[in-house]
Amino acid sequence: MDVILENLPLYWNGFLRTLFLSAVSGVIALVLGTLLAAARVSPVAALRGFSMVYVEVLRNTPLTIAFFFAAIVLPRLGVTFEQFEVAAIIALSTYTAAFIAEAVRSGVNSVPVGQAEAARSIGMNFGQVLNLIILPQALRTVVPPLINILIALVKNSSVAGAFFVLELFGYGRQLANANGDAVIPVLLGVAFFYLLLTVPLGILASTVERKVAIAR
Amino acid sequence: MTTHVPGDALVSLNAVNKHYGQLHVLKDINLQVRKGEVVVVIGPSGSGKSTLCRAINRLETIEGGTISIDGKVLPAEGKELAQLRADVGMVFQSFNLFAHKTILENVTLGPIKVKGVAKATADKDAMALLERVGVGHQAPKLPAQLSGGQQQRVAIARALAMKPKVMLFDEPTSALDPEMINEVLDVMIQLAKEGMTMIVVTHEMGFARKAADRVVFMADGQIVEDATPEEFFTNPKSDRAKDFLSKLLTH
């Protein structure tokens, strides 16, 4: 256990990096995923098609491919970044957005069709119906699956460790290499810090779920 | 039959047709409704009366014919359609109040977001409307906290807040407990007296007798009779209508 206490600053650094990666990617993924879900239910066929292809491709390929793409293919296409962290954020957020889009879409489908009809009947256009009536109700019903996706995102961010981004898992690997005799405590320490992020998210999920529930 | 002046029609359906797959739900429907007129549409289930009502603000698309509101043909999609819909109030069987908004917000949302009315003005107008339908004291509550009858009266206020030229009612009392039906009908009768143009799909024969200028009887996707309530209830011409009325009156 000493190895954890001795390297607490390192763990803390990694924890903050993971928190940063997850938070930034999470916010981008939520926005992008909601836009994709909106495109999926829009009256414009091209938008629906784009959203469907995006979701199917990103959802059905491994996250590592998204990372390779962001870290290696994008720079060759002329998109360069100073830090690998940017690539990690691109990969994590585009990948997670596909799952968020599907969750939000299921939420949209759970809102009774009469809500949209009533909104249209008082003269609202598609954007108003979606933004004022459907999404506020849909997002409330998808809080639990959204939090699940965000928990998965926190854990998925560890893949960044393999792409030269020093986050929790990256530091963990360094520590394990340096302390060959104490690999198990090192990894237990890593797991503990991940739990420090994911368990509160789960608690947040149930609190938010209770708060925003709408009676019908 | 009442006499119609064709140019005077506020709502005008000409040769409207619609299919659900094989089922021909609307067959060559022609209907003119003048300003201030109250038209009650009755008929057996599946006769197409709800579809007719929903087609008038294009919640149902049609395949043939035209529907015009105040001289303007209903457009297929887009901004013009939204504008026309704002002129047509709709009250649904299942109320469809916005579940995440308060009663007051349900009524003010349309004026504020669609018409750009200032919030203070919209709130004031909405409160007046809610008072008028007798649910003013419920303003801060959420729809689920109200009874069905109260919700339906709020739905009427929500539609009225847009100052529509015509109000459509799609079986407004069919989802209500018997003791709540009258509170909704009273509001509708009041509205009819004030000169609102109304198209009402209903099974409430009492309302048809009391408030309707015309009764339109539909069966199998067609308008079978179009008469004054007096004429229709005492002296129906078609066998279909006679049959329908005899089934109603035996209970």
Interface residues (C-beta under 8 A of the other chain):
Chain A: P43 P112 G114 Q115 E117 A118 A119 R120 S121 I122 G123 M124 N125 Q128 L132 I133 P136 Q137 R140 I214 A215 R216
Chain B: N57 L59 E77 K79 A82 Q83 R85 A86 D87 V88 G89 M90 F92 S94 N96 L97 F98 A99 H100 L109 G110 K113 V114 K115 L142 A144 Q145 A155 R158 A159 M162
